[in-house]
Amino acid sequence: MFTVEKRKSGFNSALAIMELIYHNTVRSVRRGHRHAVIGLLKSILQTVILVIVFYVMFSVLGMRGNAIRGDFIVYLMSGIVIFMVNVSALGAVVGSEGPTSAMMLHAPMNTAIAICSSALASLYTQVLSAAVVLGVYHIGFEPVHIDDPIGAVGMFLLAWLNGVSVGMVILAIKPWWPAFVSIAQSIYTRANMIASGKMFVANTLTYTMLKMFDWNPLFHIIDQARGYAFINYYPMKSSLTYPIYVTLALLMIGLMGEFFTRRHVSASWSAGR
């Protein structure tokens, strides 16, 4: 009839939260498809299709000479994989469960855990798809050589974190203006097909062309990643600090916006819209 609550230490509370994030991440991975393997194969197929499409386009248009001297598939993957992890992280965060979700009725659950789980699930699927595609190419076609793997992985994680930060800002706006969110997400994804700079080398751009792209943090991340991937390429027209500062600023804005929205959101909003 009566129970005595035991106080948990900070360490035990942290372990409980990490366990909850882990289980919810597994749930997020399986949410896309009933069978987790099918969902992962779908992500791998998306990456493969993009690589094939850009390979054919570069070959037909005669643009392969504009690429960095080295493995052409690594050049394509350095842009496509980073673009995919950025866009996937954005979509995962925006699609995470909000404060009015039924899952939030369970005491340990909160929006921070839901956001972290969705972001980590996205990172997991993208890491696995990139590893599988590069592994198959390395074994079946040509050995893959990356000059600085640690730096390249760092840019991959920075692109993921940038997608999370942009998604946090959009997620904070979602309950207030849901019609805008779907439009903004679609515009961001389609604009970055070109504005991310994955189809050309930044060092070859003129000053006028560069000003059309250097506002985009993803443009700098992809160019810096190619600097780590290729021994004979040094990015001179992109910055590493710019995307870091923009990502941190957007992340802080998104956290503040999500906190404000969580305190004012109501379940009746969706019924009245």
C-alpha positions as a Markdown table, in Angstrom:
| # | Residue | x | y | z |
|---|---|---|---|---|
| 1 | Met | 0.0 | 0.0 | 0.0 |
| 2 | Phe | 2.7 | 2.4 | 0.9 |
| 3 | Thr | 6.1 | 2.5 | -0.9 |
| 4 | Val | 9.3 | 4.3 | 0.0 |
| 5 | Glu | 11.1 | 5.9 | -2.9 |
| 6 | Lys | 14.8 | 5.4 | -2.9 |
| 7 | Arg | 16.9 | 8.3 | -4.0 |
| 8 | Lys | 19.1 | 7.6 | -7.0 |
| 9 | Ser | 22.6 | 9.0 | -7.2 |
| 10 | Gly | 23.6 | 11.2 | -10.1 |
| 11 | Phe | 25.6 | 8.3 | -11.6 |
| 12 | Asn | 22.6 | 5.9 | -11.4 |
| 13 | Ser | 20.3 | 8.5 | -12.9 |
| 14 | Ala | 22.7 | 9.0 | -15.8 |
| 15 | Leu | 22.9 | 5.2 | -16.4 |
| 16 | Ala | 19.0 | 5.0 | -16.3 |
| 17 | Ile | 18.8 | 7.8 | -18.9 |
| 18 | Met | 21.4 | 6.2 | -21.1 |
| 19 | Glu | 19.6 | 2.9 | -21.0 |
| 20 | Leu | 16.3 | 4.6 | -21.9 |
| 21 | Ile | 18.0 | 6.4 | -24.8 |
| 22 | Tyr | 19.4 | 3.1 | -26.0 |
| 23 | His | 16.1 | 1.3 | -26.0 |
| 24 | Asn | 14.3 | 4.2 | -27.6 |
| 25 | Thr | 17.0 | 4.4 | -30.3 |
| 26 | Val | 16.4 | 0.7 | -31.1 |
| 27 | Arg | 12.7 | 1.5 | -31.3 |
| 28 | Ser | 13.4 | 4.5 | -33.6 |
| 29 | Val | 15.6 | 2.3 | -35.9 |
| 30 | Arg | 12.8 | -0.3 | -36.2 |
| 31 | Arg | 10.0 | 2.3 | -36.5 |
| 32 | Gly | 10.8 | 2.9 | -40.2 |
| 33 | His | 10.1 | -0.8 | -41.1 |
| 34 | Arg | 8.8 | -3.8 | -39.2 |
| 35 | His | 12.1 | -5.6 | -39.9 |
| 36 | Ala | 15.1 | -3.6 | -38.9 |
| 37 | Val | 17.3 | -5.2 | -41.6 |
| 38 | Ile | 14.9 | -4.1 | -44.3 |
| 39 | Gly | 15.0 | -0.5 | -43.0 |
| 40 | Leu | 18.8 | -0.6 | -43.0 |
| 41 | Leu | 18.9 | -2.0 | -46.6 |
| 42 | Lys | 16.6 | 0.8 | -47.6 |
| 43 | Ser | 19.1 | 3.4 | -46.3 |
| 44 | Ile | 22.0 | 1.5 | -48.1 |
| 45 | Leu | 20.0 | 1.5 | -51.3 |
| 46 | Gln | 19.4 | 5.2 | -51.2 |
| 47 | Thr | 23.1 | 5.9 | -50.9 |
| 48 | Val | 23.9 | 3.5 | -53.7 |
| 49 | Ile | 21.3 | 5.0 | -56.0 |
| 50 | Leu | 22.7 | 8.5 | -55.4 |
| 51 | Val | 26.2 | 7.3 | -56.1 |
| 52 | Ile | 25.1 | 5.7 | -59.4 |
| 53 | Val | 23.1 | 8.7 | -60.4 |
| 54 | Phe | 26.0 | 11.2 | -59.9 |
| 55 | Tyr | 28.5 | 8.8 | -61.4 |
| 56 | Val | 26.4 | 8.6 | -64.6 |
| 57 | Met | 25.7 | 12.3 | -64.6 |
| 58 | Phe | 29.4 | 13.2 | -64.3 |
| 59 | Ser | 30.3 | 10.7 | -67.0 |
| 60 | Val | 27.7 | 11.8 | -69.5 |
| 61 | Leu | 28.3 | 15.6 | -68.9 |
| 62 | Gly | 32.1 | 15.1 | -69.0 |
| 63 | Met | 32.6 | 16.6 | -65.6 |
| 64 | Arg | 34.9 | 13.9 | -64.2 |
| 65 | Gly | 37.9 | 16.1 | -65.1 |
| 66 | Asn | 36.7 | 18.7 | -62.6 |
| 67 | Ala | 36.9 | 16.2 | -59.7 |
| 68 | Ile | 39.9 | 15.9 | -57.4 |
| 69 | Arg | 42.7 | 13.7 | -58.7 |
| 70 | Gly | 42.3 | 10.4 | -57.0 |
| 71 | Asp | 39.6 | 7.8 | -56.6 |
| 72 | Phe | 36.4 | 9.1 | -58.2 |
| 73 | Ile | 34.1 | 7.0 | -56.1 |
| 74 | Val | 35.7 | 8.4 | -52.9 |
| 75 | Tyr | 35.2 | 11.9 | -54.3 |
| 76 | Leu | 31.5 | 11.2 | -54.9 |
| 77 | Met | 31.0 | 9.4 | -51.5 |
| 78 | Ser | 32.7 | 12.3 | -49.6 |
| 79 | Gly | 29.9 | 14.5 | -50.8 |
| 80 | Ile | 26.9 | 12.1 | -50.9 |
| 81 | Val | 27.5 | 10.5 | -47.5 |
| 82 | Ile | 27.9 | 13.8 | -45.7 |
| 83 | Phe | 24.8 | 15.2 | -47.5 |
| 84 | Met | 22.8 | 12.1 | -46.6 |
| 85 | Val | 23.7 | 12.1 | -42.9 |
| 86 | Asn | 22.9 | 15.8 | -42.6 |
| 87 | Val | 19.5 | 15.6 | -44.2 |
| 88 | Ser | 18.7 | 12.3 | -42.4 |
| 89 | Ala | 19.5 | 13.9 | -39.0 |
| 90 | Leu | 17.3 | 16.9 | -39.8 |
| 91 | Gly | 14.4 | 14.6 | -40.8 |
| 92 | Ala | 14.8 | 12.4 | -37.7 |
| 93 | Val | 14.9 | 15.3 | -35.3 |
| 94 | Val | 11.9 | 17.0 | -36.9 |
| 95 | Gly | 10.0 | 13.8 | -36.9 |
| 96 | Ser | 10.7 | 12.9 | -33.3 |
| 97 | Glu | 7.9 | 12.6 | -30.8 |
| 98 | Gly | 6.8 | 15.9 | -29.3 |
| 99 | Pro | 5.5 | 16.8 | -25.8 |
| 100 | Thr | 1.9 | 15.9 | -26.7 |
| 101 | Ser | 2.9 | 12.4 | -27.9 |
| 102 | Ala | 1.4 | 9.4 | -26.1 |
| 103 | Met | 4.9 | 8.2 | -25.2 |
| 104 | Met | 5.3 | 11.3 | -23.0 |
| 105 | Leu | 2.7 | 10.0 | -20.6 |
| 106 | His | 5.2 | 7.5 | -19.3 |
| 107 | Ala | 7.1 | 9.0 | -16.4 |
| 108 | Pro | 10.8 | 8.5 | -17.4 |
| 109 | Met | 10.2 | 9.6 | -21.0 |
| 110 | Asn | 10.7 | 13.2 | -22.1 |
| 111 | Thr | 11.3 | 15.1 | -25.3 |
| 112 | Ala | 15.1 | 15.3 | -24.8 |
| 113 | Ile | 15.3 | 11.5 | -24.8 |
| 114 | Ala | 13.0 | 11.3 | -27.9 |
| 115 | Ile | 15.2 | 13.8 | -29.8 |
| 116 | Cys | 18.5 | 12.1 | -28.8 |
| 117 | Ser | 17.1 | 8.7 | -29.7 |
| 118 | Ser | 15.9 | 9.8 | -33.2 |
| 119 | Ala | 19.2 | 11.6 | -33.9 |
| 120 | Leu | 21.3 | 8.5 | -32.8 |
| 121 | Ala | 19.1 | 6.2 | -34.8 |
| 122 | Ser | 19.7 | 8.3 | -37.9 |
| 123 | Leu | 23.5 | 8.3 | -37.2 |
| 124 | Tyr | 23.5 | 4.6 | -36.8 |
| 125 | Thr | 21.8 | 3.9 | -40.1 |
| 126 | Gln | 23.9 | 6.3 | -42.0 |
| 127 | Val | 27.2 | 5.0 | -40.5 |
| 128 | Leu | 26.2 | 1.4 | -41.4 |
| 129 | Ser | 25.1 | 2.3 | -44.9 |
| 130 | Ala | 28.3 | 4.2 | -45.6 |
| 131 | Ala | 30.4 | 1.4 | -44.2 |
| 132 | Val | 28.7 | -1.2 | -46.3 |
| 133 | Val | 28.9 | 0.7 | -49.5 |
| 134 | Leu | 32.6 | 1.6 | -49.0 |
| 135 | Gly | 33.3 | -2.0 | -47.8 |
| 136 | Val | 31.7 | -3.6 | -50.9 |
| 137 | Tyr | 33.6 | -1.2 | -53.2 |
| 138 | His | 36.9 | -1.9 | -51.3 |
| 139 | Ile | 36.5 | -5.6 | -51.6 |
| 140 | Gly | 34.8 | -6.0 | -55.0 |
| 141 | Phe | 36.3 | -3.2 | -57.1 |
| 142 | Glu | 39.2 | -1.1 | -55.8 |
| 143 | Pro | 40.9 | -0.6 | -52.5 |
| 144 | Val | 39.7 | 2.6 | -50.7 |
| 145 | His | 42.4 | 4.9 | -49.4 |
| 146 | Ile | 41.5 | 7.9 | -47.2 |
| 147 | Asp | 44.5 | 10.1 | -46.2 |
| 148 | Asp | 43.2 | 11.1 | -42.8 |
| 149 | Pro | 40.3 | 8.8 | -41.7 |
| 150 | Ile | 39.9 | 10.5 | -38.3 |
| 151 | Gly | 39.5 | 13.9 | -39.8 |
| 152 | Ala | 37.0 | 12.5 | -42.4 |
| 153 | Val | 35.0 | 10.9 | -39.7 |
| 154 | Gly | 35.1 | 14.1 | -37.7 |
| 155 | Met | 33.5 | 16.0 | -40.7 |
| 156 | Phe | 30.9 | 13.2 | -41.0 |
| 157 | Leu | 29.9 | 13.7 | -37.3 |
| 158 | Leu | 30.0 | 17.5 | -37.7 |
| 159 | Ala | 27.6 | 17.2 | -40.6 |
| 160 | Trp | 25.3 | 15.0 | -38.5 |
| 161 | Leu | 25.4 | 17.5 | -35.6 |
| 162 | Asn | 24.7 | 20.4 | -38.0 |
| 163 | Gly | 21.6 | 18.5 | -39.3 |
| 164 | Val | 20.5 | 17.9 | -35.6 |
| 165 | Ser | 20.9 | 21.7 | -34.8 |
| 166 | Val | 18.9 | 22.8 | -37.9 |
| 167 | Gly | 16.3 | 20.1 | -37.0 |
| 168 | Met | 16.1 | 21.5 | -33.4 |
| 169 | Val | 15.2 | 24.9 | -34.7 |
| 170 | Ile | 12.6 | 23.6 | -37.0 |
| 171 | Leu | 11.2 | 21.3 | -34.3 |
| 172 | Ala | 10.8 | 24.3 | -32.0 |
| 173 | Ile | 8.7 | 26.0 | -34.7 |
| 174 | Lys | 6.6 | 22.9 | -35.5 |
| 175 | Pro | 3.8 | 23.2 | -33.0 |
| 176 | Trp | 3.4 | 26.9 | -33.7 |
| 177 | Trp | 3.5 | 26.7 | -37.5 |
| 178 | Pro | 3.2 | 23.1 | -38.7 |
| 179 | Ala | 2.4 | 24.0 | -42.3 |
| 180 | Phe | 5.7 | 25.9 | -42.5 |
| 181 | Val | 7.8 | 23.0 | -41.2 |
| 182 | Ser | 7.1 | 20.6 | -44.0 |
| 183 | Ile | 7.8 | 23.3 | -46.6 |
| 184 | Ala | 11.0 | 24.4 | -44.8 |
| 185 | Gln | 12.3 | 20.8 | -44.6 |
| 186 | Ser | 11.6 | 20.2 | -48.2 |
| 187 | Ile | 13.3 | 23.4 | -49.3 |
| 188 | Tyr | 16.3 | 22.7 | -47.2 |
| 189 | Thr | 16.7 | 19.2 | -48.6 |
| 190 | Arg | 16.3 | 20.2 | -52.2 |
| 191 | Ala | 18.4 | 23.3 | -52.0 |
| 192 | Asn | 21.3 | 21.4 | -50.5 |
| 193 | Met | 21.3 | 19.0 | -53.4 |
| 194 | Ile | 23.2 | 21.9 | -55.2 |
| 195 | Ala | 24.1 | 24.4 | -52.4 |
| 196 | Ser | 26.0 | 21.8 | -50.4 |
| 197 | Gly | 28.7 | 21.8 | -53.1 |
| 198 | Lys | 29.0 | 18.0 | -53.4 |
| 199 | Met | 29.1 | 18.2 | -57.2 |
| 200 | Phe | 32.1 | 20.5 | -57.6 |
| 201 | Val | 35.4 | 21.4 | -55.9 |
| 202 | Ala | 35.4 | 24.6 | -53.9 |
| 203 | Asn | 39.0 | 25.5 | -54.9 |
| 204 | Thr | 38.0 | 25.8 | -58.6 |
| 205 | Leu | 35.2 | 28.3 | -58.0 |
| 206 | Thr | 35.5 | 31.9 | -58.9 |
| 207 | Tyr | 34.8 | 34.6 | -56.3 |
| 208 | Thr | 31.3 | 35.3 | -57.7 |
| 209 | Met | 30.4 | 31.6 | -57.6 |
| 210 | Leu | 31.9 | 31.1 | -54.2 |
| 211 | Lys | 29.7 | 33.8 | -52.7 |
| 212 | Met | 26.7 | 31.8 | -53.8 |
| 213 | Phe | 27.7 | 28.8 | -51.7 |
| 214 | Asp | 29.9 | 29.8 | -48.8 |
| 215 | Trp | 27.0 | 30.9 | -46.6 |
| 216 | Asn | 26.1 | 27.2 | -46.3 |
| 217 | Pro | 27.9 | 25.3 | -43.4 |
| 218 | Leu | 27.4 | 22.0 | -45.3 |
| 219 | Phe | 29.5 | 23.4 | -48.2 |
| 220 | His | 32.4 | 24.0 | -45.8 |
| 221 | Ile | 32.0 | 20.6 | -44.2 |
| 222 | Ile | 32.1 | 18.7 | -47.5 |
| 223 | Asp | 35.1 | 20.7 | -48.8 |
| 224 | Gln | 37.0 | 20.1 | -45.5 |
| 225 | Ala | 36.1 | 16.4 | -45.6 |
| 226 | Arg | 37.7 | 16.2 | -49.1 |
| 227 | Gly | 40.8 | 17.8 | -47.7 |
| 228 | Tyr | 41.0 | 15.0 | -45.2 |
| 229 | Ala | 40.1 | 12.3 | -47.7 |
| 230 | Phe | 42.6 | 13.2 | -50.4 |
| 231 | Ile | 46.3 | 13.7 | -49.9 |
| 232 | Asn | 46.7 | 16.1 | -52.9 |
| 233 | Tyr | 43.8 | 18.4 | -52.0 |
| 234 | Tyr | 44.0 | 21.3 | -49.6 |
| 235 | Pro | 40.8 | 23.3 | -49.0 |
| 236 | Met | 41.7 | 27.0 | -49.4 |
| 237 | Lys | 38.2 | 28.5 | -49.9 |
| 238 | Ser | 36.4 | 26.9 | -47.0 |
| 239 | Ser | 36.6 | 27.2 | -43.2 |
| 240 | Leu | 36.4 | 24.6 | -40.4 |
| 241 | Thr | 35.4 | 27.1 | -37.7 |
| 242 | Tyr | 32.5 | 28.6 | -39.5 |
| 243 | Pro | 30.3 | 25.4 | -39.6 |
| 244 | Ile | 31.2 | 24.7 | -35.9 |
| 245 | Tyr | 30.1 | 28.2 | -34.8 |
| 246 | Val | 26.9 | 28.1 | -36.8 |
| 247 | Thr | 26.1 | 24.6 | -35.6 |
| 248 | Leu | 26.6 | 25.5 | -31.9 |
| 249 | Ala | 24.5 | 28.7 | -32.4 |
| 250 | Leu | 21.6 | 26.9 | -34.0 |
| 251 | Leu | 21.8 | 24.2 | -31.4 |
| 252 | Met | 21.5 | 26.7 | -28.6 |
| 253 | Ile | 18.6 | 28.5 | -30.4 |
| 254 | Gly | 16.9 | 25.1 | -30.9 |
| 255 | Leu | 17.3 | 24.1 | -27.3 |
| 256 | Met | 15.9 | 27.3 | -26.0 |
| 257 | Gly | 13.0 | 27.2 | -28.5 |
| 258 | Glu | 12.2 | 23.6 | -27.7 |
| 259 | Phe | 12.2 | 24.4 | -24.0 |
| 260 | Phe | 9.8 | 27.3 | -24.5 |
| 261 | Thr | 7.5 | 25.4 | -26.8 |
| 262 | Arg | 7.4 | 22.4 | -24.5 |
| 263 | Arg | 6.2 | 24.6 | -21.6 |
| 264 | His | 3.4 | 26.2 | -23.7 |
| 265 | Val | 2.3 | 23.5 | -26.1 |
| 266 | Ser | -1.2 | 22.0 | -25.7 |
| 267 | Ala | -2.7 | 18.8 | -27.0 |
| 268 | Ser | -5.7 | 20.8 | -28.3 |
| 269 | Trp | -3.5 | 22.7 | -30.8 |
| 270 | Ser | -3.5 | 19.8 | -33.2 |
| 271 | Ala | -7.2 | 19.5 | -33.0 |
| 272 | Gly | -7.8 | 23.1 | -33.8 |
| 273 | Arg | -5.5 | 23.3 | -36.8 |
